[in-house]
Amino acid sequence: MVSVDSGPLSSWRSYTNPPPSSSVAQHPLATTTSTPKQAAGLTPEEQWENATWLVTEFVLVGFSNLPDLRTILFTLFLLMYLVTLSGNVTIITIIHVDQMLHTPMYRFLAVLSLSETCYTLVTIPNMLVHLLMESQAISIAGCRAQMFFFLGLGCSHCFLLTLMGYDRYVAICYPLHYAVVMRPTVCLCLGALVFCSGFSVALIETSMIFSSPFCSSNRVEHFFCDIAPVLKLSCAESTGKALAIFFLSILVVLASFLLILLSYAFIVAAIVRIPSAAGRHKAFSTCAAHITVVIVHFGCASVIYLRPESGGNPSQDRLVAVFYTVVTPLLNPVVYTLRNKEVRVALRRTLARSCRSFK
């Protein structure tokens, strides 16, 4: 028996002597999945089926090329992660305890904060563990689950920001009908639709990526299981899958962004008709935080996913990924607390009540 246990193939299983070159010509996977007798006795389809066990786990390359900075990166990312969690928990708590914020806009904001918290839980804790430990391995099942939840929450964010834009459209363009149009049952149904749609897209993309075995290598050139670095390890021809996922990403990102632009086109048209400057300023101020988050979120999503050559530059992709997995979730609670007067006032009210209760 020959044990393959070094280099990027450290997680591959042990196999017997490889088949002769004639078997290689018949099927590119025969060299690692069967003996000469087995290769001669198996059809290409059977050899392909056996090859699904070729790679048993992936190795996340992550920041292994920066060994001297691992402690610094761990400390920095941990602090940013704790601030992100604290900010999102604060927003959720304030909206829950303050009756003045029990409106559709702030309920959607609470859902966004909860979703952001789950979004960071999918990638950052695993990244922090890998920065500390020698082993950077992740099972194929774990990689599939991580990708599914990451894509599901990412797509849901796009749809949720679109829903929040529609909420602002109704509030500003049809204020007298707002309470009826955005009543609790409607908001609940729209919220459920947002997450069902997001995770449906994630299921389609994840199923496409993991429908074929992996044999090129087991090294994922990323710090989590993202689409491009995993897809390039597939044994099968991945060009068709890459194009299908690319166009599906265009559909999700651009369709959501265009609907938000359409909402704000009507909002701007309604605001310019408001006679008083104070009224116009108040209307714009309710949208400022949402616009900021939309620009950051869709900007990052476009840079990393709306490129046919995504994954061609792993170092660049990792840098952008750090921004939208670590920095962007940190910015959202900061933006919504600093740019939103009602949230700031509610925070002061909650802190004042807390201080009085301790006296």
N, C-alpha and C positions, 0 to 999 in steps of 0.2 A: 504493500500500500504506500502511496506517496501522499504525504500531508502537505497541503498548501497553506502555510501559516505565516507568511511574511508580507510586508508591504501593504498596498491597498487591498490585497486579497485575503487579509487576515481572518475575515468572517466567513470565508467560503468553506464548504465542507471538504472532507478528504475523498479523493477519488482514486480508482485504479489506473493502470497505465493508459495513456491516451490512445485513441484509435489511429490507424494509419491515415496518410494524407488523403486517400480516396474518400474516407468518411468525412473528413473536413470539407471536402468539396461538395459532398451531398448536403451537408447541413452544418452551418457555422457553429452550432452549439454542441456538436457531437464530441468535440475535443475535451469537454469538461464534465460530461454527464454519463458516459457509458464506456465500457470496454470495447475492444474490436468486435468480439462476438455479439455483444449487446447491440452495438451500432449496426451490425449487419442484419440483425434480426428485428430491428425496430423501424417502423415507418417514420418519416420526418415529423408527422403529427405527434407520434408517441415520444420521439426524442424532444420535441418542443414542450410536451406536457411534463416530462421529467426535468426539463431545464428550469421549471418554475421554482425549484428548490436550490438553484444555483447560488444566489445571494440570500443569506438568511438575516442579515442586518446591515444597516448603513453606518458609515462613519461620518459624522458632521465635521467638516474641516474647520468651520468657524473662524476663530482668531488664533489658530495654532501657528500661523506664520508670524505672530507677534508675541513670542513667549515672555519677553521682558516687560510687556505692558499688560499682562493678564490680570495682575493684582490691581493695577490702576483702573483698568476697564471694569473689573468686577465691582470695585468700590463705587465708581461713577454710576454704572448702570443700576446698582442696588439702591443708591440714594435717589436716583430719578424714579425708579420703580416705586419706592416707598412714598415719595411725594405724589406720584400719580394715583396710587391707591388711596392715600389720605384725601386728595382733592375730590376724587369721584365719590368716596364714601361720605364726605362732607356735603356735597351737592345732593346726593340721594337723601341724606338725613334731613337736611334743611327743607327740601321739597315735601318730605313726608310729614314733618312736624308743623310746618307753617301753613295755616289755612289759606293765606293770601296767595300762595303759589299752587293751589289745587286747580289749575287750569290745564287745558290740553297742551299748550306750549311747554309748560314746565314738567308735565308728566312725560312728554316725549323726551325732554332733556334728562329726566331721571332714568328713562329706559336707555338713552344713549350712554349715560355714565355707567350704568350697569353693564351694558354691552362692551364698553371700552375696558372695564375691569376684567371681564371674561376674555377679551381679545388679548390683553397683556398676559393673562395667566397661561395662555396657550404656548407662548414662545419664551417670555423672559425668564421664568424660573428655571427652565431647562437650559437656557443659555448661561445663566449664572452658575449652575451646577457644573457645566462643561468647562467654564473658565477656571474652576477650582480643581477639578479632578483630571487625572490622566486620561481616563476613558471618555471617549466622545461618541460611543456607539448608541444607536437607537434601532430597535427592531423594525421590521417592515410594517407590522401591524401598528406600532406606535407612530411611525412616520405617516402612515395613511390616516390615522386618527388626528394627528396634529395638523396635517394639511386640510382635512375635512373641516375641522372647527375653525381654523384660521381663515380659509376661504369663505366659509359660511358666515362668520361674523363680519368679515370684510365686505362681502356683498350686501349683507344686511345693513351695514353702516351706510352704504350708498343709497339704498332704498329708504332708510330711516331719515337721512338728511333730505331726501326728496319729499318725504312726507312732512317734515318740519317746514320745508319751503311752501308746501301747499297749505299748511296751517297758517303761516304768515299771510299768504295770499287771501285766504278767506277772512282772516281777522281785519285786514286793512281794506280790502276791496268790498267786502260784504259784512260790515261790523254788526248790523242789526240781525243778520241771519247766523252769526257765528255760533251762538249757543245751540242752535238747532242742528246746523250742519256738522259741528264737531262735538256732538253729544257723546257721553261716555261709551255707549254701545258701539257707535261708529268708530271711535278712537281705538277701542279694543279690537274690533275686527280688522282695522287698517294695520294695527301693530302686529297682529297675528299673521296677516298677509305678508308683511315686510319680512318677517323671519322665515316663514315657510318658503317664500320665493328665494331668499338668500341661501338657505341651506339646500334647496333643490338644485340651484346652480352649482353649489359646492359638491353635491353628490354626483352630478353629471361629470364635472371636471375630474374629481378624484377617481371615479370609476374608469374613466378613459385612461388616466395615467397609470393606474395599477392593474389594468386588464392584461398586460404583458409582463413576462418575467424580466428580471434585471441581470445583466451579465457583463456589461462593459467594464464596470468597476463597482466598488461599493462606497466610494468617496463622494459625498455630497458637498459641492463647493459652496457651502452656506452655513449659517449657524442655526438654521431650522429647515424643515422640509418644505421648500417652496417649489413652485411648478417647474420652472426651467431647469434648475440643477438636478432634479430627480428625473425628469422626463428624458434628459440626455443620456441617462444610464440604461435606458430600456434596450432589450435585445432586439425588439421589432423596429421597423422603420417608423420614426416618430414625426416625420414632417407633416403628415396628414393630421395627426393629433394636435401638433403644435399650432397648425393653422386653425383648426376647429376651436381650440381653446382661446386662441388670439381673437377670433371673431366673436366668440361668446363674451370675452372680456370687454371688447368694444361695445357690444350690445348693453352690458350692465353699466359700464362706466359712462359712456357717452349718452346713452338714453337717460340715465338718471340726471346727468349734468345738464342736458338740454331741457329736461322738464323743470329743473330748478331755475335755469335762465328764463324759461317761459313764465314761470311764476313771478320772478322779479321784474320782468318786463311789464306785466300787469300792475305789479306793486308800485313801480316807479311812475307809471302813468296815473295811478290813483293818488300818489303822494304829491305830485306836482300840481294837482288840482286843489289841494288843501290851501285855503287862503292865508292862514297865519304861519309865520316862520316857526313859532313854537310847536304848532301841530305837526309840521313837516319834520322837525327835528325829533319829536317824540316817536313818530312813525318809523323814521330811519333807525333810531336807537334800538328799537325792538328787533331789528334785523341784523345789526352790525356784528354781533357775536356769531350768528349763524353763517353769515357771509364769510367771515374769517375762517371758520372751521371748514366750510365747503372748499375754499381755495386751497387750504393746506391738504385736506384729505384727497381731493380729486387731482391735485397737482402731483402728489406722490404716486397715486395709483396710475396716473397716465405715464409718468416717467418710467416706472418699473414694469408695467404690464402691457401698455399699448405700443410695444415695439416688436416687430417680427423677429429681431435678433436678440430678444431678451435672453439673458443667460450667457451672452457672448463674452462679457467682461465680468467675471465673478467678483473681483475686488470692488468695482464700481457698484455692482448690484448689492453687495453686502453693505456698502456705505449708505446707499439709498434706503436699504431695508432697516438699518439702525434708526434712520430718521422716522420712518413710518411705523416702526414697532415700539420704539422707545420714546422718541422726542414728541411725535404727534399726539399720542395719548396723554403726555404731560401737558401739552399746550391747551388741550380742550378744556379741562377744568379751570385752568388759569384764565383763559379767554372768557369763559362764561361767568366767572366771578368778578373779573376786573371790568369787563365791558358791559355788564348787565346791572343796572342800578337796583332793580327789584331783588335780585339775588343778594347783592351787597347789603341792602337794608334788612332783608330777612335774616341774613347771617348775624348782623348786629343785634337784631331782636332776639334771636335764639341764644346768643352768647349772654345777653343781658338777663334773660330768664334763667339761664343756667347759673349765673353768678348769684342771683337773688335766691335761688333754691339752696345754695350752699351756705348762705348766711344764717 
